[in-house]
Structure formats: structure tokens, C-alpha cells
Amino acid sequence: MADITVKAAYGSVVEDEGFLFVGFAEGEDDEENYVLFRQPLGGGPIWFEVGDETFGAEDAVEKVIAGPKGFEVTVRPEKLAAFGYAATVAVRVGPGCEDGAEAMAALRDMLGALWQE
């Protein structure tokens, strides 16, 4: 079982100011939980955050394992403090998740070899 679970109602893929953002959120309210991945459009380090930018870090993703219910992110051991010592974050992406399939495909492309199925 993951240390943090986000039950995504929305997925998003946005290009802005030279970055690609891929996110999954439980809702539209600022108080609802989310995960966000950010990478320069030309490639480079990936920023990962959960729920708030204070709980995020660059090069924090060790691996992502995808399955039928979404995916689970494993945080690199040296980055655990940035995530309140949460080592794993599960993101549940069900059929009712708006734009979930598009966001999953973009995330797979962004993560490359870090993505496992």
C-alpha cells in the first residue's frame, strides 16, 4: 500500500513557458490533492510534487509502475525528506478520470525508462 494515494478525477497535459506539465487532481478545488510532473520541453530533469510545491523536488522519481488502476511513483531515497518521508505515491486513474488516458500517455513519454508496465 502506498504512503499517499491520489484518486484522480482529472488529468491534464499543458505546455507553458518552455515546460511540459502533466498532472492528476482529485478535483478542481485548490484544497484537493494532486500530483504534478514538470519537465523542460527539450528534455531534462523532471520535477515531481504532491499536493503542494513544498512537497516536491527535481529528479525525485526513482520509478513509476503502471497498472490497470493507474500508477505508483517510487521516490528516490535521497529525496524522501522533500515528501515528508513518503516513499510511494499511488495515483488511481479510473475510466471516469477526465483526460486521464491522455495524461497517462504524456507521462509515459516524459518518464521514458522510469516508466514500467
C-alpha positions as CSV (number, residue, x, y, z in Angstrom):
1,M,0.0,0.0,0.0
2,A,1.3,3.4,-1.0
3,D,2.1,6.1,1.6
4,I,0.0,8.7,-0.3
5,T,-2.9,8.0,-2.7
6,V,-4.5,10.4,-5.1
7,K,-7.8,9.4,-6.7
8,A,-7.7,11.4,-9.9
9,A,-10.9,12.9,-11.3
10,Y,-8.9,15.0,-13.8
11,G,-5.8,14.6,-15.8
12,S,-4.0,17.4,-17.7
13,V,-1.3,18.0,-20.2
14,V,-0.1,21.6,-20.6
15,E,2.8,23.2,-22.4
16,D,3.6,26.6,-20.9
17,E,6.7,28.9,-20.9
18,G,9.0,26.2,-22.2
19,F,7.8,23.4,-19.9
20,L,5.5,20.4,-20.2
21,F,3.3,19.9,-17.2
22,V,1.4,16.6,-16.6
23,G,-0.9,16.5,-13.7
24,F,-3.6,14.5,-12.0
25,A,-6.1,16.0,-9.5
26,E,-8.8,14.8,-7.2
27,G,-10.9,17.8,-8.1
28,E,-10.9,21.4,-9.2
29,D,-10.7,22.9,-5.7
30,D,-7.3,24.2,-4.5
31,E,-7.7,22.1,-1.3
32,E,-8.0,18.8,-3.2
33,N,-4.9,16.6,-3.6
34,Y,-2.9,16.3,-6.8
35,V,0.4,15.2,-8.3
36,L,2.3,17.2,-10.9
37,F,5.3,16.4,-13.1
38,R,7.2,19.2,-14.9
39,Q,10.0,19.0,-17.5
40,P,11.6,21.4,-19.9
41,L,10.2,20.9,-23.4
42,G,13.6,19.9,-24.8
43,G,14.1,17.3,-22.1
44,G,16.0,17.4,-18.8
45,P,15.3,16.9,-15.2
46,I,11.7,16.1,-14.1
47,W,10.1,18.0,-11.1
48,F,7.6,15.9,-9.1
49,E,5.3,17.3,-6.5
50,V,2.4,16.1,-4.4
51,G,-0.3,18.4,-3.0
52,D,1.8,21.5,-2.7
53,E,5.1,22.7,-4.2
54,T,6.7,22.5,-0.8
55,F,6.3,18.7,-1.2
56,G,8.3,18.4,-4.4
57,A,11.8,18.0,-5.8
58,E,13.7,17.7,-9.0
59,D,14.9,14.2,-10.0
60,A,12.8,12.7,-7.2
61,V,11.3,9.9,-9.3
62,E,13.1,6.5,-9.0
63,K,10.5,4.6,-11.0
64,V,6.8,4.5,-11.9
65,I,4.9,1.2,-12.2
66,A,1.7,1.4,-14.2
67,G,-1.2,-1.0,-13.8
68,P,-4.9,-1.3,-14.6
69,K,-5.9,1.2,-11.9
70,G,-3.3,3.9,-12.5
71,F,0.3,4.1,-11.4
72,E,2.6,4.2,-8.4
73,V,5.6,6.5,-8.1
74,T,8.6,5.4,-6.0
75,V,10.5,8.4,-4.7
76,R,14.4,8.3,-4.7
77,P,15.6,7.6,-1.2
78,E,17.7,10.7,-1.1
79,K,14.6,12.8,-1.8
80,L,12.3,11.4,0.8
81,A,12.6,14.4,3.2
82,A,11.1,16.7,0.5
83,F,7.9,14.4,0.5
84,G,7.5,14.2,4.3
85,Y,9.3,10.8,4.1
86,A,6.5,9.3,1.9
87,A,8.3,6.7,-0.3
88,T,5.5,5.8,-2.6
89,V,2.6,7.8,-4.2
90,A,-0.3,5.9,-5.8
91,V,-2.4,7.7,-8.4
92,R,-5.7,6.0,-9.2
93,V,-6.8,6.8,-12.7
94,G,-10.1,5.2,-13.4
95,P,-12.3,5.3,-16.5
96,G,-14.2,8.3,-15.1
97,C,-11.0,10.4,-14.9
98,E,-11.4,13.3,-17.4
99,D,-8.4,13.3,-19.8
100,G,-6.8,10.6,-17.8
101,A,-5.7,8.5,-20.8
102,E,-4.1,11.5,-22.5
103,A,-2.3,12.4,-19.3
104,M,-1.1,8.8,-18.8
105,A,0.3,8.7,-22.3
106,A,2.1,12.0,-21.9
107,L,3.5,10.9,-18.6
108,R,4.8,7.6,-20.1
109,D,6.5,9.6,-22.9
110,M,8.0,12.1,-20.4
111,L,9.3,9.4,-18.0
112,G,10.8,7.1,-20.6
113,A,12.8,4.4,-19.0
114,L,11.5,5.3,-15.5
115,W,8.0,4.1,-16.6
116,Q,7.4,0.4,-16.2
117,E,4.2,-1.6,-17.0
